[in-house]
């Protein structure tokens, strides 16, 4: 079948599917608007839910495709009409993987990571095992939340084993869903004696979680772009993460963040992205600057996000180059990543406040 539509298929999952959670939508709208701003030189077909069709207004290069169903269902029947696509989606319910797989099966050229790369990055334990041993990561293990509560004894045994390796330093644990975004459902175990939490009320019985040693420090991330082989760090970002009542909440961040460990963070993030086959386009890597000066590692890698992340909204305002256009040019082999010169003009802070994402140029 000959594909006649040569425009770039563009969409963001929540605004295309008609999500009405205001807290989610504020971030989603900011991301898709930033991407549309970057693609003004291209012919764009934007899939948008009827309730958000105003997003397409003001873009002469955009043909809005208004739908009233979730975008995954729409793609199953319509992806084959397009030659190329660039999109924004999170890992929730395997949406990122499923969307990428549908596009690949319809021979659509994508300017995002491959489905296999998304599958690895979407599972925190798969990421942990996939990366080279010389990339510092917190000790990790995965468990299944069984309805009979065997998980409690398993975590107690793990804590006992890890604590024996350093008996003089009290060991804290952090428990996360294997696939999760924005610190959702994070639980911190301060003392193993206090392991009375009913995790099966937080995580569905049968779900799998990752248990890691909790390392105190500063939450950071690195934003990169990759051509599928080589990755280039764009910025070091500080993350605002609140741990309260044994729960984690992502509140926003600021960029660029200056730190004596910037180069180390850049090197770890670059190596991690280049170690996962098929990782390309915009990628975010979450890390931690360790506050324990006695530890041999200053920076730990926490996870890889094989997708556009919130810092892209800030970078869109202060980067000296067009990120979206650059990704397309790199993957189309119209430029070399070695030719890319990166500088940032100013600072940006982004905060989640109630139902909105506030973006402030500093």
PAGU-669841 format. One line per field, with one value per residue (C-alpha): residue in three letters; x, z, y. Coordinates in nm, 4 decimals, always signed. Example, Ala and Ser with C-alpha at 12.3 -4.5 7.8 and 13.67 -1.06 7.14 Angstrom:
BEGIN
resn = c(Ala	Ser)
u = c(+1.2300	+1.3670)
w = c(+0.7800	+0.7140)
v = c(-0.4500	-0.1060)
//
This chain:
BEGIN
resn = c(Unk	Unk	Unk	Unk	Unk	Unk	Unk	Unk	Unk	Unk	Unk	Unk	Unk	Unk	Unk	Unk	Unk	Unk	Unk	Unk	Unk	Unk	Unk	Unk	Unk	Unk	Unk	Unk	Unk	Unk	Unk	Unk	Unk	Unk	Unk	Unk	Unk	Unk	Unk	Unk	Unk	Unk	Unk	Unk	Unk	Unk	Unk	Unk	Unk	Unk	Unk	Unk	Unk	Unk	Unk	Unk	Unk	Unk	Unk	Unk	Unk	Unk	Unk	Unk	Unk	Unk	Unk	Unk	Unk	Unk	Unk	Unk	Unk	Unk	Unk	Unk	Unk	Unk	Unk	Unk	Unk	Unk	Unk	Unk	Unk	Unk	Unk	Unk	Unk	Unk	Unk	Unk	Unk	Unk	Unk	Unk	Unk	Unk	Unk	Unk	Unk	Unk	Unk	Unk	Unk	Unk	Unk	Unk	Unk	Unk	Unk	Unk	Unk	Unk	Unk	Unk	Unk	Unk	Unk	Unk	Unk	Unk	Unk	Unk	Unk	Unk	Unk	Unk	Unk	Unk	Unk	Unk	Unk	Unk	Unk	Unk	Unk	Unk	Unk	Unk	Unk	Unk	Unk	Unk	Unk	Unk	Unk	Unk	Unk	Unk	Unk	Unk	Unk	Unk	Unk	Unk	Unk	Unk	Unk	Unk	Unk	Unk	Unk	Unk	Unk	Unk	Unk	Unk	Unk	Unk	Unk	Unk	Unk	Unk	Unk	Unk	Unk	Unk	Unk	Unk	Unk	Unk	Unk	Unk	Unk	Unk	Unk	Unk	Unk	Unk	Unk	Unk	Unk	Unk	Unk	Unk	Unk	Unk	Unk	Unk	Unk	Unk	Unk	Unk	Unk	Unk	Unk	Unk	Unk	Unk	Unk	Unk	Unk	Unk	Unk	Unk	Unk	Unk	Unk	Unk	Unk	Unk	Unk	Unk	Unk	Unk	Unk	Unk	Unk	Unk	Unk	Unk	Unk	Unk	Unk	Unk	Unk	Unk	Unk	Unk	Unk	Unk	Unk	Unk	Unk	Unk	Unk	Unk	Unk	Unk	Unk	Unk	Unk	Unk	Unk	Unk	Unk	Unk	Unk	Unk	Unk	Unk	Unk	Unk	Unk	Unk	Unk	Unk	Unk	Unk	Unk	Unk	Unk	Unk	Unk	Unk	Unk	Unk	Unk	Unk	Unk	Unk	Unk	Unk	Unk	Unk	Unk	Unk	Unk	Unk	Unk	Unk	Unk	Unk	Unk	Unk	Unk	Unk	Unk	Unk	Unk	Unk	Unk	Unk	Unk	Unk	Unk	Unk	Unk	Unk	Unk	Unk	Unk	Unk	Unk	Unk	Unk	Unk	Unk	Unk	Unk	Unk	Unk	Unk	Unk	Unk	Unk	Unk	Unk	Unk	Unk	Unk	Unk	Unk	Unk	Unk	Unk	Unk	Unk	Unk	Unk	Unk	Unk	Unk	Unk	Unk	Unk	Unk	Unk	Unk	Unk	Unk	Unk	Unk	Unk	Unk	Unk	Unk	Unk	Unk	Unk	Unk)
u = c(+0.0000	+0.1346	+0.1129	+0.0037	+0.0264	+0.3787	+0.3090	+0.4473	+0.1909	+0.2069	+0.0128	+0.0327	-0.1483	-0.3669	-0.4767	-0.5439	-0.7449	-0.9537	-0.8149	-0.9895	-0.7588	-0.6563	-0.3274	-0.2193	-0.3535	-0.1592	+0.1667	+0.0401	-0.0684	+0.2662	+0.4516	+0.2488	+0.2575	+0.6374	+0.6618	+0.4329	+0.6441	+0.9523	+0.7893	+0.6723	+0.8936	+0.7176	+0.3805	+0.2111	-0.0981	-0.1988	-0.4290	-0.6260	-0.9380	-1.2341	-1.2249	-0.8681	-0.8858	-0.8045	-0.4417	-0.4051	-0.5177	-0.2505	-0.0372	-0.0651	+0.1360	-0.0932	-0.3790	-0.5864	-0.7411	-1.0164	-1.1145	-1.3477	-1.1865	-0.8594	-0.5627	-0.4445	-0.7732	-0.7542	-0.3973	-0.4889	-0.6997	-0.5253	-0.1496	-0.0938	-0.1895	+0.1260	+0.4942	+0.6450	+0.5544	+0.6819	+0.4711	+0.4537	+0.3304	+0.4074	+0.4483	+0.1094	-0.0668	+0.2102	+0.0809	+0.4281	+0.5221	+0.1847	+0.1768	+0.5321	+0.4595	+0.1504	+0.3497	+0.6326	+0.3917	+0.2477	+0.5952	+0.5791	+0.9185	+0.9289	+1.1473	+1.1129	+1.2746	+1.1946	+0.9304	+1.1971	+1.3875	+1.0610	+0.9885	+1.3248	+1.3019	+0.9399	+1.0371	+1.2681	+1.4123	+1.4660	+1.6593	+1.8583	+1.9634	+2.0205	+2.2781	+2.6537	+2.7845	+3.0049	+2.6983	+2.6233	+2.2681	+2.1036	+2.0873	+1.7563	+1.5279	+1.1764	+0.8841	+0.5294	+0.2609	+0.0836	-0.2537	-0.1229	+0.1428	+0.4523	+0.6058	+0.6580	+0.8870	+1.0715	+1.1444	+1.2535	+1.4988	+1.6331	+1.6783	+1.8624	+2.0989	+2.1756	+2.2067	+2.4659	+2.6916	+2.7110	+2.5795	+2.6854	+2.4708	+2.0914	+1.9370	+1.6233	+1.4280	+1.2201	+0.9468	+0.8143	+0.5961	+0.8043	+0.6344	+0.5451	+0.5815	+0.6177	+0.6993	+0.3532	+0.2984	+0.6476	+0.6772	+0.9761	+1.0480	+1.2434	+1.2855	+1.2241	+1.0511	+0.7880	+0.7032	+0.3363	+0.2206	-0.0379	+0.1298	-0.1497	-0.3703	-0.1270	-0.0333	-0.2858	-0.2417	-0.0416	+0.1448	+0.5217	+0.7327	+1.0994	+1.2636	+1.5805	+1.8146	+1.7204	+2.0062	+1.9888	+2.0738	+1.9642	+1.7240	+1.8418	+1.7865	+1.9743	+1.7966	+1.9567	+1.8934	+2.0108	+2.0373	+1.9991	+2.3720	+2.5210	+2.3598	+2.4362	+2.3424	+2.1563	+2.1100	+2.1368	+1.8057	+1.7122	+1.3971	+1.1614	+1.0551	+0.8687	+0.8781	+0.6007	+0.4056	+0.6017	+0.4921	+0.6758	+0.5420	+0.7004	+0.6519	+0.8563	+1.2113	+1.4501	+1.7162	+1.9978	+2.1223	+2.4833	+2.6690	+3.0249	+2.8950	+2.7496	+3.0093	+2.9833	+2.6045	+2.6378	+2.8782	+2.6574	+2.3416	+2.5118	+2.6523	+2.3179	+2.1245	+2.3834	+2.3749	+2.0081	+1.9619	+1.6955	+1.7014	+1.6636	+1.5020	+1.4483	+1.5421	+1.5412	+1.7579	+1.6784	+1.9756	+2.0693	+2.3639	+2.4644	+2.4944	+2.7081	+3.0658	+3.1961	+3.0340	+3.2565	+2.9835	+2.8810	+2.6034	+2.3564	+2.1309	+1.7672	+1.5831	+1.5636	+1.2633	+1.2652	+1.0389	+0.9815	+0.9830	+0.8764	+1.2195	+1.1616	+0.9094	+1.1788	+1.4476	+1.2139	+1.2379	+1.6133	+1.7989	+1.9991	+1.8772	+1.5434	+1.5221	+1.2325	+1.3755	+1.7202	+1.5822	+1.4183	+1.7296	+1.9520	+1.7358	+1.6861	+2.0672	+2.0438	+2.2989	+2.5586	+2.5335	+2.8976	+2.7894	+2.5496	+2.6523	+2.4552	+2.4147	+2.1334	+2.0303	+1.8922	+1.7166	+1.3645	+1.1662	+0.8556	+0.6282	+0.3160	+0.0673	-0.2780	-0.4241	-0.1606	+0.2017	+0.3623	+0.6608	+0.8775	+1.1854	+1.4325)
w = c(+0.0000	-0.0983	+0.1775	+0.0407	+0.3609	+0.3864	+0.6871	+1.0296	+1.2563	+1.5931	+1.9148	+2.2929	+2.4593	+2.7137	+2.4927	+2.2053	+2.4242	+2.6017	+2.9535	+3.1913	+3.4939	+3.5198	+3.6954	+3.4141	+3.1352	+3.2380	+3.1834	+2.8723	+2.7076	+2.7825	+2.6248	+2.3036	+2.2554	+2.2933	+2.0322	+1.7900	+1.8347	+1.7384	+1.4271	+1.2551	+0.9543	+0.8937	+0.7611	+1.0734	+1.1189	+1.4814	+1.6419	+1.9085	+2.1074	+2.0216	+2.3709	+2.3145	+1.9473	+2.0416	+2.0859	+1.7063	+1.6585	+1.5436	+1.3639	+0.9861	+0.9250	+1.1356	+1.0052	+1.3121	+1.3136	+1.5720	+1.7402	+2.0212	+2.1258	+2.2906	+2.0618	+2.0872	+1.9384	+1.6685	+1.5770	+1.5290	+1.2288	+1.1018	+1.1685	+0.8346	+0.6497	+0.7672	+0.6832	+0.9942	+1.3470	+1.6603	+1.9738	+2.3501	+2.5909	+2.9389	+3.0415	+3.2166	+3.1259	+2.8734	+2.6520	+2.5428	+2.4352	+2.2772	+2.0718	+1.9501	+1.8572	+1.6567	+1.4616	+1.3945	+1.2761	+1.0286	+0.8953	+1.0289	+1.0776	+1.4349	+1.5843	+1.9290	+2.0916	+1.9551	+2.1212	+2.2631	+2.4141	+2.5622	+2.7058	+2.8823	+3.0127	+3.1231	+3.3660	+3.6391	+3.7098	+3.3405	+3.3228	+3.6326	+3.4755	+3.1251	+3.2165	+3.2448	+3.5915	+3.6002	+3.6022	+3.9729	+4.0669	+4.4061	+4.4985	+4.3655	+4.3725	+4.2469	+4.4309	+4.3620	+4.5964	+4.6814	+4.8623	+5.1415	+5.2471	+5.1702	+5.0292	+5.3842	+5.4821	+5.1502	+5.2096	+5.5668	+5.4404	+5.1773	+5.4353	+5.6657	+5.3847	+5.2726	+5.6256	+5.7085	+5.4382	+5.6301	+5.9840	+6.1189	+5.8772	+5.9216	+5.5970	+5.4557	+5.1671	+4.8941	+4.7122	+4.3686	+4.0968	+3.8228	+3.5773	+3.7191	+3.6486	+3.8524	+4.1796	+4.1889	+4.4638	+4.6099	+4.9652	+5.1951	+5.4731	+5.7416	+5.9722	+5.8860	+6.2231	+6.0918	+5.7947	+5.8845	+5.5718	+5.3751	+5.0381	+4.8823	+4.9505	+4.7631	+4.4890	+4.3386	+4.4485	+4.1815	+4.0824	+4.0821	+4.2593	+4.2795	+4.6217	+4.6437	+4.9078	+4.9854	+4.9229	+5.0659	+4.8267	+4.5677	+4.2948	+3.9493	+3.5882	+3.2623	+2.9366	+2.6237	+2.2555	+2.0697	+1.7053	+1.8026	+1.8433	+2.0116	+2.2822	+2.3763	+2.7151	+2.6870	+3.0484	+3.4116	+3.5896	+3.9547	+4.0495	+4.3255	+4.4947	+4.8238	+5.0478	+5.3030	+5.5013	+5.3335	+4.9916	+4.7075	+4.5037	+4.1989	+4.2259	+3.9335	+3.8885	+3.7499	+3.4811	+3.4199	+3.7600	+3.8440	+4.0380	+4.0824	+3.9753	+3.6450	+3.4242	+3.6142	+3.5772	+3.2053	+3.1518	+3.3389	+3.1560	+2.8157	+2.8734	+2.9991	+2.6975	+2.4520	+2.6283	+2.5429	+2.1777	+2.0044	+2.2439	+2.0360	+2.0173	+2.3437	+2.6536	+3.0245	+3.2818	+3.6536	+3.8899	+4.2474	+4.3847	+4.6876	+5.0141	+5.1783	+5.1334	+5.2530	+4.9627	+4.6633	+4.4269	+4.4054	+4.1493	+4.1144	+3.8185	+3.9141	+3.5845	+3.2153	+3.0524	+2.6824	+2.5987	+2.6209	+2.9843	+3.1574	+3.1295	+2.7531	+2.8174	+2.9874	+2.7341	+2.4564	+2.6006	+2.6600	+2.4297	+2.1512	+1.9044	+1.8001	+1.9798	+1.7836	+1.4443	+1.5477	+1.6441	+1.3020	+1.1185	+1.3145	+1.2548	+0.8880	+0.8585	+0.7527	+1.0186	+1.2404	+1.6148	+1.6203	+1.4584	+1.7399	+1.9554	+2.2771	+2.5014	+2.7228	+2.7627	+3.1129	+3.3699	+3.3901	+3.6866	+3.6498	+3.9415	+3.9766	+4.1716	+4.2206	+3.8755	+3.6853	+3.5764	+3.6369	+3.4139	+3.5064	+3.3281	+3.5940)
v = c(+0.0000	+0.3414	+0.5982	+0.9330	+1.1358	+1.2774	+1.4981	+1.4111	+1.2477	+1.4264	+1.3751	+1.3721	+1.0826	+1.2662	+1.5568	+1.3181	+1.0787	+1.3444	+1.2982	+1.5414	+1.5225	+1.8894	+1.8142	+1.5816	+1.8006	+2.1111	+1.9273	+1.7496	+2.0742	+2.2387	+1.9466	+1.9269	+2.3057	+2.3007	+2.0257	+2.2093	+2.5229	+2.3214	+2.1754	+2.4950	+2.4180	+2.0861	+1.9769	+1.8366	+1.6193	+1.6663	+1.4101	+1.5918	+1.5181	+1.7369	+1.8915	+2.0182	+2.1197	+2.4815	+2.3685	+2.3535	+2.7130	+2.9564	+2.6959	+2.7416	+2.4239	+2.2007	+1.9920	+1.9017	+1.5545	+1.5749	+1.2471	+1.1434	+0.8138	+0.7136	+0.7617	+0.3984	+0.2757	+0.5422	+0.4452	+0.0786	+0.1757	+0.4884	+0.4653	+0.2922	+0.6110	+0.7903	+0.7637	+0.9206	+1.0232	+1.1911	+1.1759	+1.2236	+0.9572	+0.8273	+0.4641	+0.4318	+0.1066	+0.0326	+0.3149	+0.4207	+0.0688	-0.0098	+0.3095	+0.2602	-0.1014	-0.0053	+0.2538	+0.0086	-0.2617	-0.0098	+0.0783	+0.4314	+0.5929	+0.7194	+0.9891	+0.8325	+0.5306	+0.1840	-0.0325	-0.2666	+0.0259	+0.1561	-0.1889	-0.1983	+0.1576	+0.1181	-0.1583	-0.0313	-0.3751	-0.4498	-0.1228	-0.2191	-0.5487	-0.4123	-0.1478	-0.2122	-0.2950	+0.0158	+0.2435	+0.3058	+0.2026	+0.1398	-0.2289	-0.3525	-0.6527	-0.7187	-0.8776	-0.9776	-0.8438	-1.1672	-1.1668	-1.3932	-1.1436	-1.3502	-1.0323	-0.9011	-1.1866	-1.1601	-0.7912	-0.8618	-1.1246	-0.8872	-0.6117	-0.8507	-0.9541	-0.5996	-0.4649	-0.7334	-0.5880	-0.2588	-0.3226	+0.0186	+0.2210	+0.1955	+0.0757	+0.2367	+0.0897	+0.2450	+0.0526	+0.1534	+0.0015	-0.1583	+0.0749	+0.4138	+0.7852	+1.1048	+0.9237	+0.7657	+0.5070	+0.5370	+0.4024	+0.4612	+0.2118	+0.3979	+0.0940	-0.2675	-0.3065	-0.0685	-0.2887	-0.2964	-0.1170	-0.3067	-0.2682	-0.4686	-0.1638	+0.0612	-0.1831	-0.4227	-0.7859	-0.9625	-0.6480	-0.6430	-0.3841	-0.2966	-0.2689	-0.0610	+0.0659	+0.4258	+0.6669	+1.0172	+1.2953	+1.5497	+1.4392	+1.5413	+1.4446	+1.4773	+1.5603	+1.4161	+1.3667	+1.0584	+0.9596	+0.5950	+0.5371	+0.8422	+1.0524	+1.4125	+1.5629	+1.8924	+1.9939	+1.8940	+1.9522	+1.9677	+1.7781	+1.8861	+1.5634	+1.5552	+1.2495	+1.2824	+1.0267	+0.7487	+0.8749	+1.0425	+1.3336	+1.4975	+1.8747	+2.0071	+2.1260	+2.3837	+2.3941	+2.4221	+2.3058	+2.3791	+2.1112	+1.9947	+1.6531	+1.7764	+1.6101	+1.2832	+1.2879	+1.3646	+1.0750	+0.8259	+0.9375	+0.9282	+0.5802	+0.4502	+0.5784	+0.4460	+0.1061	+0.0432	-0.0456	+0.1607	+0.4541	+0.7689	+1.1097	+1.2973	+1.0966	+1.1811	+1.0052	+1.0338	+1.0323	+1.1132	+1.3104	+1.1067	+1.2999	+1.0280	+1.1452	+0.8061	+0.6228	+0.5506	+0.6775	+1.0426	+0.9924	+0.7055	+0.6297	+0.5694	+0.5197	+0.6045	+0.7729	+0.6855	+0.9788	+1.3528	+1.4609	+1.7837	+1.9559	+1.9682	+2.2470	+2.4553	+2.3709	+2.4807	+2.8323	+2.8628	+2.6210	+2.7824	+2.5209	+2.3728	+2.0374	+1.8882	+1.9831	+1.8597	+1.5173	+1.4825	+1.6021	+1.3612	+1.0548	+1.1510	+1.1774	+1.5414	+1.6344	+1.4705	+1.4709	+1.5809	+1.9087	+1.9913	+2.2885	+2.3244	+2.6259	+2.7494	+3.1113	+3.1634	+2.9460	+2.8046	+2.6752	+2.4613	+2.3799	+2.1732	+2.3824	+2.2377	+2.1794	+2.3737	+2.3595	+2.6960	+2.7767	+3.0726	+3.2009	+3.3119)
//
